[in-house]
Amino acid sequence: MVMTAFLRLVTNPRVFAQPDTVADAIDFLDIILETPGAELGFCGQEWPQLRDRVLTLGLTGNLVTDAWIAAAAQSLSEHLVTFDRDFLRLLPAADLTLL
């Protein structure tokens, strides 16, 4: 959750006049995770999927939170029901019900 908030904030042009690039923000988090003693807890199981989505789709700002929700649902093998059409590009149709 902390990594998601970090990505959402540092890549958001509404927060910073010159936000970090997605690649730079992910590189920073990768370095943190490589540090001895740093580890992901249970809530971090979705990190590889979130990392991939954010980099592949170039997601920044508020879309990072949607990507985290999608990655968490998929890593837990859950189905997501939502009104938010952004999830159409974040989840396979089999894992999503759009209302």
C-alpha positions in Angstrom: 0.0 0.0 0.0 2.8 2.4 0.8 4.5 1.7 -2.5 1.2 2.4 -4.3 0.8 5.7 -2.6 4.4 6.6 -3.4 3.9 5.9 -7.1 0.6 7.7 -7.2 2.0 10.8 -5.6 5.5 11.1 -7.2 4.1 10.6 -10.8 1.1 12.9 -10.4 1.3 16.2 -12.3 -1.3 17.7 -10.0 1.0 17.2 -7.1 4.4 18.1 -8.6 5.2 20.6 -11.4 7.8 18.1 -12.6 6.6 14.6 -11.5 8.9 11.7 -11.6 8.6 9.3 -14.6 7.1 5.9 -13.9 10.3 4.2 -14.8 12.3 6.4 -12.3 9.8 5.8 -9.5 9.8 2.0 -10.1 13.6 2.0 -10.2 13.6 3.7 -6.8 11.3 1.1 -5.4 13.3 -1.7 -6.9 16.4 -0.4 -5.1 14.5 -0.2 -1.8 13.3 -3.8 -2.2 16.8 -5.0 -2.9 18.0 -3.6 0.4 18.9 -6.2 3.0 16.0 -6.5 5.4 13.4 -5.0 3.1 10.6 -7.4 2.3 7.0 -7.4 1.1 4.4 -8.5 3.6 1.2 -10.4 2.7 -0.3 -7.2 1.1 2.8 -7.0 -1.1 2.0 -10.2 -3.1 0.5 -8.1 -5.9 3.7 -6.0 -6.4 5.0 -7.9 -9.5 1.6 -7.6 -11.2 1.3 -3.9 -10.2 4.8 -3.2 -11.3 4.2 -4.8 -14.7 0.9 -2.9 -15.2 2.3 0.5 -14.3 5.3 0.1 -16.5 3.6 -1.5 -19.5 0.6 0.9 -19.5 2.6 4.0 -18.3 0.1 4.6 -15.5 0.6 7.6 -13.4 -1.3 9.5 -10.7 -4.7 8.3 -9.7 -4.6 5.4 -12.2 -1.9 3.7 -10.0 -4.5 3.1 -7.3 -6.8 1.4 -9.8 -3.9 -0.7 -11.1 -3.2 -1.7 -7.5 -6.8 -2.8 -6.9 -6.7 -4.8 -10.2 -3.4 -6.4 -9.2 -4.6 -7.3 -5.7 -7.8 -8.8 -7.0 -6.0 -10.9 -9.6 -3.2 -12.0 -7.2 -6.0 -13.2 -4.8 -7.9 -14.9 -7.7 -10.9 -12.6 -6.9 -13.4 -11.1 -9.3 -13.9 -7.3 -9.3 -17.3 -5.6 -9.7 -17.1 -1.9 -10.4 -18.6 1.1 -12.2 -15.1 2.4 -13.1 -14.4 1.9 -16.8 -10.6 2.3 -16.3 -10.6 -1.4 -15.2 -11.4 -2.5 -18.8 -7.7 -2.1 -19.6 -6.4 -3.2 -16.2 -8.1 -6.6 -15.9 -9.0 -9.5 -18.2 -12.8 -9.6 -18.9 -13.1 -12.9 -17.0 -11.9 -11.2 -13.8 -14.2 -8.1 -14.2 -17.9 -7.2 -14.0 -18.6 -3.7 -15.2 -21.9 -2.2 -13.9 
